[in-house]
């Protein structure tokens, strides 16, 4: 996709679709690993009394050396992400699989946007929706209110319902959308899961939801490609001691180009 088309879609409607961006083999591996992570995070949710049976979602599904780590390290959409962030360093802010279980509702079905802060005319975050099943109206495709990425206040329910559009597409399609965009999941009325991988990216100087660099660890981080280290936050870590602060320039945890 050329940048003019990308810019037009992001500016006018707040979202753009890359149809059939992933091959079938990668889609199958991602789907399987997303459901694995939903099971893992269900265990945490139930054990910590957050809910009784899990809500069909997972969060921060990084570090198991599976297909999700592989996908992030492929950087398939780096040119468009880099363009969105005006050539400045960016990092992964969240990596959250969604199981899309039949007839199950959770927090993603409320009208929301995935960033609480609204700064007019500033690209604060970019969402990425990876379709790991065909997205249809029947199986709970995401709804978006095109153009709502420029408004600070949540639209009322009637306005959203009247004007929202479904993001439908084949498995392997990927949607990039401005995180200011108001959207919601819809109910899966079929008998099969509708699985998705949702990610978000933002400027390196904005805190991610999880400290992926410390989660992964320096030993494994040292083996990563430079761009992967950047995206996973290894160049924008916060020191926790004076010994970590007083390091030679090349070894600093927060590099000077991170904003």
C-alpha positions in Angstrom: 0.0 0.0 0.0 1.4 3.4 -1.0 1.7 6.1 1.7 -0.8 8.4 0.0 -3.5 5.7 0.3 -2.5 5.0 3.8 -2.5 8.6 4.8 -5.9 9.2 3.2 -7.5 6.3 5.0 -6.0 7.2 8.4 -6.9 10.9 8.0 -10.4 10.5 6.7 -11.8 7.4 8.5 -9.2 6.6 11.1 -8.5 3.0 9.8 -7.1 1.1 6.8 -7.2 -2.6 5.8 -4.4 -4.6 4.4 -6.3 -7.6 2.9 -4.7 -11.1 2.9 -1.5 -9.8 4.5 -0.5 -13.0 6.2 -0.1 -16.5 4.7 -2.3 -19.4 5.8 0.5 -21.2 7.7 1.3 -18.2 9.8 -2.4 -17.5 10.5 -2.9 -21.1 11.7 0.1 -20.9 14.1 -1.0 -17.5 15.4 -4.6 -18.7 15.9 -3.4 -21.7 17.9 -1.0 -19.7 20.1 -3.6 -17.0 20.7 -6.0 -19.6 22.1 -3.1 -21.0 24.2 -2.5 -17.6 25.7 -6.2 -17.1 26.4 -6.1 -20.4 28.4 -2.9 -19.1 30.3 -4.5 -15.8 31.1 -7.8 -17.4 32.1 -5.8 -19.2 34.8 -4.5 -15.9 36.2 -7.9 -14.3 36.0 -9.6 -17.1 38.0 -6.8 -17.6 40.5 -6.8 -13.8 41.3 -10.6 -13.6 41.6 -11.0 -11.2 38.7 -13.8 -13.4 37.3 -15.1 -17.0 37.6 -14.3 -18.4 34.2 -12.1 -16.0 32.3 -13.4 -13.5 29.8 -11.9 -15.0 26.6 -9.1 -12.5 26.3 -5.4 -12.5 27.0 -2.9 -9.7 27.7 0.8 -9.1 27.1 1.3 -12.5 25.4 5.0 -12.1 24.8 8.1 -14.1 25.6 7.2 -17.7 24.9 9.2 -17.9 21.7 6.1 -18.8 19.8 4.4 -17.5 16.6 3.4 -14.2 18.3 7.0 -13.4 19.1 7.8 -14.5 15.5 5.1 -12.2 14.1 6.3 -9.2 16.1 9.9 -9.8 14.9 8.8 -9.9 11.3 8.0 -6.1 11.4 5.7 -6.5 8.4 4.1 -3.1 8.9 7.2 -1.2 10.0 7.2 1.3 7.1 3.6 2.4 7.8 4.1 2.5 11.6 7.3 4.5 11.2 5.5 6.9 8.9 2.6 7.3 11.3 5.1 8.2 14.1 6.9 10.7 11.8 10.1 8.6 11.7 10.6 8.7 15.4 11.3 5.5 17.5 8.2 3.6 18.6 7.6 0.6 20.9 5.0 -2.1 21.4 2.5 -0.9 24.0 0.2 -4.0 24.2 -0.2 -7.5 22.7 -3.6 -9.0 23.5 -5.2 -12.0 21.9 -9.0 -12.2 21.8 -10.7 -15.7 21.7 -14.0 -14.5 20.3 -15.9 -17.3 21.9 -19.5 -18.0 20.6 -22.3 -16.1 22.4 -19.9 -14.7 25.0 -19.7 -11.0 26.0 -16.9 -9.1 27.7 -15.4 -5.6 28.0 -14.4 -5.4 24.3 -18.1 -5.3 23.4 -18.6 -1.8 25.0 -18.0 1.2 22.8 -14.5 2.4 23.7 -11.1 3.5 22.4 -7.9 2.0 23.5 -6.2 5.1 24.9 -7.6 7.3 27.6 -5.6 10.5 26.8 -6.6 12.5 23.8 -4.1 15.0 22.3 -5.5 16.8 19.2 -3.3 16.4 16.1 -0.9 14.1 17.8 -0.4 10.5 16.8 -0.3 8.9 20.2 -0.9 5.3 19.4 -1.7 2.9 16.6 -3.8 -0.2 16.9 -3.3 -3.4 14.9 -6.0 -5.9 14.4 -4.9 -9.3 13.0 -7.8 -11.4 11.7 -7.1 -15.0 12.5 -10.5 -16.2 11.3 -12.7 -14.7 8.6 -14.4 -11.6 10.2 -18.1 -11.6 9.4 -21.1 -9.8 10.8 -22.3 -13.2 12.1 -19.2 -14.1 14.1 -18.6 -10.7 15.8 -16.6 -8.5 13.5 -15.3 -5.3 15.1 -17.4 -2.2 14.6 -15.8 1.2 14.1 -17.2 4.7 13.8 -15.3 6.2 10.9 -13.9 9.7 11.5 -14.4 9.5 15.3 -10.7 9.5 15.9 -10.8 13.3 15.8 -13.4 13.7 18.6 -12.5 13.7 22.2 -15.8 12.7 23.6 -17.4 9.3 23.3 -20.3 9.2 20.9 -23.7 8.4 22.3 -25.0 4.9 21.8 -27.6 5.9 19.2 -25.1 7.8 17.0 -22.6 4.9 17.2 -25.3 2.3 16.3 -26.6 4.4 13.4 -23.3 5.0 11.7 -20.8 2.3 12.8 -19.3 0.0 10.1 -18.2 -3.6 10.4 -14.6 -4.5 9.7 -15.0 -7.7 7.8 -12.3 -9.6 5.9 -10.6 -12.9 5.3 -8.3 -14.5 7.8 -4.9 -13.1 7.4 -6.1 -9.5 6.8 -4.8 -6.8 9.0 -6.3 -3.5 10.1 -4.3 -0.5 11.3 -6.3 2.1 13.1 -5.7 5.3 15.1 -6.1 4.4 18.7 -8.4 7.4 19.2 -11.0 5.7 17.0 -14.2 4.7 18.9 -15.0 1.0 18.3 -16.4 -2.2 19.8 -16.5 -5.9 19.4 -19.8 -7.5 18.5 -21.4 -10.8 19.5 -20.3 -14.0 17.8 -23.6 -15.7 17.0 -21.9 -18.7 15.3 -20.7 -22.0 16.9 -17.0 -21.4 16.3 -14.4 -19.0 17.8 -13.5 -15.8 16.0 -9.9 -15.3 17.0 -7.9 -12.1 16.7 -4.6 -10.8 17.8 -4.7 -7.1 18.8 -1.6 -5.0 19.3 -0.8 -1.4 19.8 2.2 0.7 19.2 3.2 4.2 20.5 6.1 6.6 20.9 9.1 5.3 22.9 8.8 7.9 25.6 5.2 6.8 26.5 5.0 4.0 29.0 3.9 0.6 27.6 1.3 -1.4 29.5 3.9 -4.0 30.3 7.7 -3.8 30.6 8.4 -6.2 27.8 12.2 -5.7 28.0 12.4 -6.8 31.6 9.8 -9.5 31.0 12.0 -11.0 28.2 15.3 -10.3 30.0 18.7 -9.1 28.8 20.1 -12.5 28.0 17.5 -13.2 25.4 17.2 -9.5 24.4 20.9 -9.5 23.4 20.0 -12.0 20.7 17.3 -9.9 19.1 17.6 -7.8 16.0 18.1 -4.1 16.6 14.6 -3.2 15.4 13.0 -5.8 17.5 15.0 -4.6 20.6 13.7 -1.1 19.8 10.1 -2.2 19.4 10.2 -4.3 22.6 11.4 -1.3 24.6 15.1 -2.2 25.2 16.2 1.3 24.2 13.7 3.1 26.5 14.0 1.3 29.8 13.8 3.2 33.1 16.8 2.6 35.5 16.0 1.4 39.0 19.3 2.1 40.7 22.2 4.5 40.5 24.4 1.7 39.1 22.0 1.3 36.2 21.9 5.1 35.8 25.6 5.7 35.7 26.6 3.7 32.6 28.6 4.6 29.5 26.5 6.2 26.8 26.3 3.1 24.6 25.1 1.0 27.6 22.5 3.3 28.9 19.1 1.8 29.5 17.3 4.9 28.1 18.9 5.9 24.8 19.1 9.6 23.9 17.1 9.2 20.7 13.9 7.9 22.4 12.2 11.3 23.0 
